[in-house]
Amino acid sequence: MTSAPKPEGSLLGSSGTGSALFHSLKSVMEEFMFLQVEITRSSGLMVYQYALMRYLKTNGPQRLTDLSRFFHVRNPTITGIIDTLQSRGLVFREDDPMDRRASRVTLSPEGNILLNSIEEKMISNLSEVVGSIDEPSALMICDFLNRIASSLKASAENEVRGCEKNANE
């Protein structure tokens, strides 16, 4: 585990606030990630398998090439991960209706149950930690975190567009 966040700069200026917020969020994300890794491992998955399954749950059936592109790995790497998950009944392949030469990978009902179980363990752990926070404060924190998530998503999309633009030049 990591140590408590060490905010840098004054909280009075906007860059100081951003820096302090960055360090606090970084600390929370690191601890959350460590907890997620342990829960994922105890559920019989490697983190990269969990990440692929979460992606399928969020985005629906995907072609192998699209998964390779998203995870920045070669097709044989994704194929190996999918083969392992498929042998455990957590995903399955189906014909791609748009391209008869290709197949799509889909999360199986068993895979969905496993992901829900992992998420329930995460919620249970988080509930123990934040159980003393009153509901209005918790709702305010949730709203704040959702606004940060939306902003970060927009920033990430801008970064991707910038990288694609640079690659095409």
NORBELUR-V318004 format. One record per run of one state. SS is the DSSP state (h for helix, s for strand, l for the rest). FROM is the first residue (numbers start at 1). TO is the last residue. If there is no record, write none. Layout:
ss=SS from=FROM to=TO
ss=SS from=FROM to=TO
//
This chain:
ss=l from=1 to=13
ss=h from=14 to=42
ss=l from=43 to=46
ss=h from=47 to=59
ss=l from=60 to=61
ss=s from=62 to=63
ss=h from=64 to=71
ss=l from=72 to=74
ss=h from=75 to=87
ss=l from=88 to=90
ss=s from=91 to=96
ss=l from=97 to=98
ss=s from=99 to=107
ss=l from=108 to=108
ss=h from=109 to=130
ss=l from=131 to=134
ss=h from=135 to=168
ss=l from=169 to=169
//
